[in-house]
Amino acid sequence: MITEIEILIQNLRSNDSEIRMLALDTLSRYKFQINIHSEYILQIQEILIGFGRAKDEESQSLIEAAIDNLKSQIIEQNSQSNNFESSISAEINLKDLEHSNPKFRKQCLVQVINHDIKEAYDGVLDMLVNEEEVQVLDLAIKALSIIAEPKISKLLQVFVYHPELDVSKSAKIAICELGDYKDIIDFILPSIDLSDVEEINNITDTLSKYNPEDIFFHIKNKLQDPLEHRRLLALKVLSKIEGDKAIKLINISANDKSPKIKSLAISALIGRAQTGEIVPILNRLVQDTDIEVSEVALQHLNNYSDQPSVQRIKLSMPKNHSSEKSKTITKDPVDETTILTNTRNIEFKDPSSVDDQIEVEFLGLGKRFYHQISSGEISQEELSTNFAVVQKAINRLDQLEQMKQNANLVKSIKNAIGGNLNHKLTLQNAKIALEEAYIDLGETGFGLISTSIISTRGVEPSVKKLNELFNLRKELSKINS
């Protein structure tokens, strides 16, 4: 039959925060029996150590009250019993850190933690090398976070990558306790699992408490790290830091090659008071080639419509996009004759001129494939990804066309940036994105035809024309070489 103390221990380990809080409250007032087994005391001590430092005052207060009650009960037990199995010895034998029984090693580590015994440092440090029991190793790292000096942060970095999550988590906590912002950025940020929201929040919260001027240099380096997840985490830290310099660094992420990081950069800017610095960044991202980034930027840009301090800015056309070129794009996203069609009458003098016409043919072939898949004439898994990209581009263009027709929305966008937003430019970018999606679909389909994976039915003229162009390009390459 399960005992009262065993129920209390179960509740302390519960995943339900309310049950844990009730158990802590009970433990803060609990009167232990004289003959209670030492194993129960040890388990409770381990659980309380595992709680670490709570974020909210109520939880921290209950943890401290529970620890105080437990300590007073242990002292009382020691004064009334000499039986090892019924009490925890007040005399701490540090040689137990090397005991063959892991129970003794755990018990000694718990006492080291409870009493902040600095003399145990060397013995606990040795355990990092030799300890095979995961629970003991976890306690050893926790003990070092209390009794060690900052210099061992680099050593603890090894355990950040330990396969056991509890050990890894304890190592990260220890580095946060012992190290400084450099250690946290260099040793912990690279290892964080992006799916662990709690861990990300804990680390970013810790870093945001340092003086921003101290950490900006190190964060800036991480923003330019080759690995995307490290750049992402550095940006998450910046999202919790205020000030003009933070915005300048967030702007680095707004220029990142990753659409995911650009979108997060937009979120990191929203809600800040520096409207004059933020609006130009959003204004630029509205023109981003990635559909989702452009959409998110446009959505947030509209939220600044009521801000009187917004600076008026003039949005220039991007390079290589003249007004004459923009006129060649028609309204129909499927049947449009785009910029590329101007190359149909070109006189082929070199391979590059042929390349332009090849793109035109891929564009037409991509449209035909899209219609065939949409109508159910063909069903090809190899083209499904490209087909989905085209659909997404068409939907985006439809949304922008609808926005264009909505006079109230256009007016609010103009108010947001002083009336200089060139909405036609955003539409043009969306049409170019759709054009590129068709070309990719046509190119992929042509490759599948070349390897006989799909048939030429319905696209014979385009395939014939492309084969002629590739042969012509080959001949011109020989002539020009």
C-alpha positions in Angstrom: 0.0 0.0 0.0 1.3 3.4 -1.0 2.3 5.6 1.9 1.6 9.3 2.6 5.2 10.3 2.0 5.2 8.4 -1.3 2.1 10.2 -2.5 3.8 13.5 -1.6 6.9 12.6 -3.6 4.7 11.6 -6.6 3.0 14.9 -6.4 6.3 16.8 -6.2 7.2 15.1 -9.5 3.9 15.7 -11.2 3.8 17.4 -14.6 0.9 19.5 -13.5 2.2 22.7 -12.0 -0.8 23.2 -9.7 -0.3 19.7 -8.2 3.4 20.5 -7.7 2.6 23.8 -6.0 0.1 22.1 -3.6 2.8 19.4 -2.8 5.4 22.1 -2.1 2.9 23.9 0.2 2.3 20.6 2.0 6.0 19.9 2.3 6.7 23.4 3.8 4.5 22.3 6.8 5.0 18.5 6.7 6.0 16.7 9.9 8.1 13.7 9.1 7.9 10.5 11.2 10.8 9.6 13.4 11.4 6.3 11.6 11.1 7.7 8.0 13.5 5.9 5.6 16.5 8.1 4.5 15.8 7.2 0.9 12.6 9.3 1.0 14.5 12.3 2.4 17.1 11.9 -0.3 14.4 11.7 -3.1 12.8 14.9 -1.8 16.1 16.7 -1.6 16.9 15.7 -5.2 13.5 16.9 -6.4 13.9 20.3 -4.6 17.4 20.7 -6.1 15.9 19.9 -9.5 13.4 22.7 -9.3 16.3 25.1 -9.4 15.3 28.8 -9.2 11.7 29.5 -10.0 10.7 32.5 -12.1 7.7 33.6 -10.0 8.0 34.7 -6.4 5.2 32.5 -5.1 6.9 29.3 -6.4 10.3 30.4 -5.1 8.9 31.2 -1.7 7.3 27.8 -1.5 10.5 26.0 -2.5 12.5 27.9 0.1 9.9 27.2 2.8 10.0 23.5 1.9 13.8 23.4 2.0 13.9 25.2 5.4 11.3 22.7 6.8 13.2 19.7 5.5 16.5 21.0 6.9 15.0 21.6 10.4 13.4 18.1 10.3 16.7 16.5 9.3 18.5 18.2 12.2 15.7 17.0 14.6 15.9 13.5 13.2 19.7 13.4 13.7 19.4 14.4 17.3 16.9 11.6 18.0 18.2 8.7 16.1 21.6 6.9 15.5 20.1 4.5 12.9 21.5 5.4 9.4 18.4 4.0 7.7 16.1 6.4 9.6 18.1 9.6 9.5 20.5 11.6 7.4 23.8 12.0 9.1 24.7 15.5 10.1 28.4 14.5 9.7 29.3 14.7 6.0 32.0 12.4 4.8 33.4 13.7 1.5 35.0 10.3 0.9 31.4 9.1 0.1 31.9 10.9 -3.3 34.0 8.0 -4.3 31.8 5.3 -2.6 31.1 2.2 -4.8 27.3 2.6 -4.0 25.7 5.3 -6.1 23.2 5.9 -3.3 26.0 7.1 -1.0 27.5 9.3 -3.7 24.1 10.9 -4.4 23.5 11.5 -0.7 26.9 13.1 -0.3 26.3 15.4 -3.3 22.9 16.5 -1.9 24.5 17.5 1.3 27.3 19.3 -0.6 24.6 21.3 -2.4 22.5 21.9 0.7 25.4 23.2 2.8 27.5 24.8 0.0 30.6 22.8 0.9 33.4 24.4 -1.1 35.9 21.8 0.2 34.1 19.2 -2.0 35.2 20.9 -5.2 38.1 18.6 -6.2 36.1 15.4 -5.4 33.1 16.6 -7.4 35.2 17.7 -10.3 36.8 14.2 -10.5 33.3 12.8 -10.7 32.8 14.5 -14.1 35.5 12.2 -15.5 34.6 8.9 -13.8 30.9 9.0 -13.0 28.8 6.4 -15.0 25.5 6.9 -13.2 23.5 9.6 -15.0 21.6 10.8 -11.9 24.8 11.1 -9.9 26.5 13.0 -12.8 23.5 15.3 -13.0 23.8 16.1 -9.3 27.6 16.6 -9.6 27.0 19.3 -12.2 24.4 20.9 -10.0 26.8 20.9 -7.1 29.5 22.5 -9.2 27.1 25.3 -10.2 27.0 26.2 -6.5 30.5 25.6 -5.3 32.8 26.1 -8.3 34.5 29.1 -9.8 33.6 30.6 -13.3 36.8 29.1 -14.8 35.1 25.7 -15.2 32.5 27.0 -17.6 34.5 25.9 -20.6 34.8 22.4 -19.1 31.0 22.2 -18.6 30.5 23.0 -22.3 31.2 19.3 -23.0 28.2 18.2 -21.0 25.9 20.7 -22.9 26.0 18.0 -25.6 25.4 15.1 -23.3 22.8 12.6 -24.7 20.8 12.6 -21.4 18.6 15.7 -21.4 18.8 16.2 -17.6 22.6 16.3 -17.7 22.6 18.7 -20.7 20.1 21.0 -19.0 22.0 21.0 -15.7 25.2 21.9 -17.6 23.5 24.9 -19.3 22.1 26.1 -16.0 25.6 25.8 -14.4 27.2 27.8 -17.2 24.5 30.5 -16.8 25.2 30.5 -13.0 29.0 30.5 -13.2 29.8 32.1 -16.6 29.2 35.5 -18.2 27.4 36.5 -21.4 30.4 35.4 -23.5 30.1 31.9 -22.1 26.4 31.8 -22.6 26.6 33.0 -26.2 29.6 30.8 -27.2 28.9 27.6 -25.3 25.1 27.4 -25.0 23.5 29.2 -28.0 25.0 26.9 -30.6 23.5 23.8 -28.8 19.9 25.0 -28.1 17.1 22.9 -29.6 14.8 25.2 -31.5 11.8 23.1 -30.6 12.4 23.6 -26.9 10.5 26.9 -26.4 11.1 27.0 -22.6 14.9 26.6 -23.0 15.0 29.3 -25.6 13.1 31.7 -23.4 15.2 30.9 -20.4 18.5 31.6 -22.2 17.3 34.7 -24.1 15.8 36.0 -20.8 19.2 35.5 -19.1 21.1 37.3 -21.8 18.7 40.2 -22.0 19.5 41.0 -18.3 23.1 41.8 -19.2 24.1 45.3 -20.2 23.2 45.5 -23.9 26.4 47.3 -24.8 28.4 44.3 -23.4 26.7 41.7 -25.5 26.1 43.5 -28.8 29.5 42.7 -30.3 29.2 38.9 -29.6 25.6 38.9 -30.7 26.5 40.6 -34.0 29.0 37.9 -34.7 26.3 35.2 -34.2 24.0 37.1 -36.6 26.5 36.3 -39.3 27.1 32.7 -38.3 27.1 30.2 -41.2 24.5 28.1 -39.4 20.9 29.4 -39.6 19.8 28.2 -36.2 22.6 30.1 -34.5 21.6 33.3 -36.4 18.0 32.6 -35.4 18.8 32.3 -31.7 20.9 35.5 -31.7 18.0 37.3 -33.2 15.7 35.9 -30.5 18.0 37.5 -27.9 17.9 40.8 -29.7 14.1 40.7 -29.8 14.1 41.1 -26.0 16.6 44.1 -25.9 15.4 47.7 -26.4 17.2 50.6 -28.0 18.4 52.0 -31.4 21.5 49.7 -31.5 19.3 46.6 -31.1 17.3 47.8 -34.1 20.4 48.3 -36.2 21.4 44.7 -35.4 17.9 43.4 -36.1 18.3 45.1 -39.5 21.2 42.7 -40.2 18.7 39.8 -39.8 16.2 41.6 -42.0 18.8 41.3 -44.8 19.4 37.6 -44.0 19.1 35.1 -46.9 16.7 33.0 -44.8 13.0 33.9 -45.1 12.4 32.5 -41.7 14.9 34.8 -40.1 13.6 37.8 -42.1 10.1 37.1 -40.8 11.3 36.8 -37.2 13.2 40.1 -37.7 9.9 41.7 -38.6 8.3 40.3 -35.4 11.3 41.6 -33.3 10.7 45.1 -34.6 7.0 45.3 -33.9 5.9 47.1 -30.7 9.0 49.3 -30.5 8.8 53.1 -30.2 11.4 53.9 -32.8 8.9 54.2 -35.7 11.3 56.3 -37.8 13.9 53.5 -37.9 11.4 50.6 -38.2 9.2 51.8 -41.1 12.0 52.0 -43.7 13.0 48.4 -42.8 9.4 47.2 -43.2 9.1 49.2 -46.4 12.1 47.4 -47.9 10.8 44.0 -46.8 7.4 44.6 -48.4 9.4 44.3 -51.7 11.1 41.0 -50.7 11.1 38.3 -53.3 9.8 35.8 -50.7 6.0 35.9 -50.7 5.5 35.3 -47.0 8.1 37.8 -45.9 6.5 40.5 -48.1 3.1 39.6 -46.8 4.1 39.8 -43.1 5.9 43.1 -43.7 2.9 44.6 -45.4 0.6 43.4 -42.7 2.7 45.1 -39.9 3.4 48.2 -42.0 -0.4 48.9 -42.0 -0.4 48.9 -38.2 1.7 52.1 -38.2 -1.1 54.0 -40.0 -2.1 55.9 -36.9 1.5 56.8 -35.8 2.0 60.6 -36.3 5.7 60.4 -35.9 6.2 58.2 -39.0 8.8 59.7 -41.3 8.0 60.2 -45.0 10.2 58.2 -47.2 10.5 57.8 -50.9 10.6 54.3 -52.3 12.9 54.0 -55.3 12.5 51.4 -58.0 15.0 48.5 -57.7 17.8 48.4 -60.2 17.2 46.7 -63.5 13.4 47.4 -63.2 12.6 50.4 -65.4 9.1 51.8 -65.9 9.1 50.4 -69.5 9.7 46.9 -68.2 6.9 47.1 -65.7 4.5 47.9 -68.5 5.1 44.5 -70.2 3.5 42.6 -67.3 -0.2 42.1 -68.0 -3.0 41.4 -65.5 -3.6 37.7 -66.3 -1.2 35.6 -64.1 -1.5 32.6 -66.4 -1.7 33.9 -69.9 0.4 37.0 -69.5 3.2 37.9 -72.0 6.0 39.0 -69.7 9.3 40.7 -69.9 10.9 37.5 -71.3 8.7 37.4 -74.4 10.6 40.4 -75.8 13.4 38.0 -76.6 11.3 36.1 -79.2 12.5 38.3 -82.1 16.1 38.4 -81.0 18.9 37.5 -83.5 20.9 34.7 -81.8 24.5 35.7 -81.9 25.9 34.0 -78.8 24.9 31.4 -76.2 23.6 34.0 -73.7 21.0 35.3 -76.2 19.8 31.7 -76.7 19.5 31.3 -72.9 17.0 34.2 -72.8 14.8 32.4 -75.3 15.2 29.1 -73.5 13.7 30.8 -70.4 10.8 32.0 -72.5 10.1 28.4 -73.6 10.4 27.1 -70.1 7.9 29.7 -69.0 5.4 28.6 -71.6 6.0 24.9 -70.9 5.5 25.5 -67.1 2.1 27.1 -67.8 1.1 24.1 -69.9 2.1 21.7 -67.2 0.2 23.8 -64.6 -3.0 23.6 -66.7 -2.5 19.8 -67.3 -2.1 19.1 -63.6 -4.9 21.4 -62.6 -7.3 19.8 -65.0 -6.3 16.3 -64.0 -4.8 15.4 -67.4 -1.5 14.4 -65.7 -0.7 13.4 -62.2 3.0 13.5 -61.4 4.5 13.4 -57.9 7.8 14.7 -59.2 6.1 18.0 -60.2 4.0 18.4 -57.0 6.4 20.7 -55.2 6.8 23.0 -58.2 3.0 23.0 -58.8 2.5 24.0 -55.1 4.9 26.9 -55.5 3.0 28.2 -58.6 -0.3 27.9 -56.7 1.1 29.9 -53.8 2.4 32.6 -56.1 -0.9 32.8 -57.9 -2.7 33.1 -54.5 -0.3 35.8 -53.4 -0.9 37.8 -56.6 -4.7 37.4 -56.2 -4.4 38.8 -52.7 -2.4 41.8 -53.9 -4.8 42.5 -56.7 -7.7 42.4 -54.2 -5.7 44.8 -52.0 -5.3 47.1 -54.9 -9.1 47.2 -55.4 -9.7 47.9 -51.7 -9.4 51.7 -51.6 -9.6 51.9 -47.8 -6.6 49.6 -47.3 -4.5 51.3 -49.9 -5.3 54.6 -48.2 -4.2 53.3 -44.8 -1.0 51.9 -46.2 -0.2 55.3 -47.8 -0.9 57.0 -44.5 1.5 54.6 -42.8 4.5 55.7 -44.7 3.6 59.2 -45.8 1.8 58.4 -49.0 4.8 57.2 -51.0 4.3 53.4 -51.1 4.4 52.2 -54.7 1.9 49.4 -54.6 2.5 48.7 -58.3 6.0 47.7 -57.4 4.8 45.1 -54.9 2.4 43.7 -57.6 5.3 43.6 -60.1 7.5 41.6 -57.7 4.6 39.2 -57.1 4.2 38.7 -60.9 7.9 38.2 -61.3 7.8 35.6 -58.5 5.0 33.8 -60.3 6.9 33.9 -63.6 9.9 32.3 -62.0 7.7 29.6 -60.4 6.4 28.7 -63.9 9.9 28.6 -65.3 11.0 26.2 -62.5 8.0 24.0 -63.2 8.8 24.0 -66.9 12.4 23.2 -66.4 11.7 20.4 -64.0 9.1 18.9 -66.3 11.5 19.1 -69.3 14.1 17.3 -67.3 11.6 14.5 -66.5 10.7 14.3 -70.2 14.4 14.1 -71.1 14.8 11.0 -68.8 11.5 9.5 -70.1 9.8 9.7 -66.7 6.9 11.6 -68.2 5.5 11.7 -71.7 5.5 14.7 -74.1 1.7 14.5 -74.7 0.2 17.9 -75.0 3.6 19.7 -74.9 5.3 18.4 -78.0 5.8 21.8 -79.7 7.5 23.3 -76.6 9.7 20.3 -76.1 10.7 20.4 -79.8 11.5 24.1 -79.6 13.6 23.6 -76.5 15.6 20.8 -78.1 16.3 23.0 -81.1 17.4 25.9 -78.8 19.7 23.7 -76.8 21.3 22.4 -80.1 21.7 25.9 -81.3 23.3 27.0 -78.1 25.7 24.1 -78.4 26.7 25.2 -81.9 27.1 28.8 -80.9 29.3 27.8 -78.0 31.6 25.9 -80.4 31.8 29.0 -82.8 32.5 31.4 -80.0 35.1 29.2 -78.3 
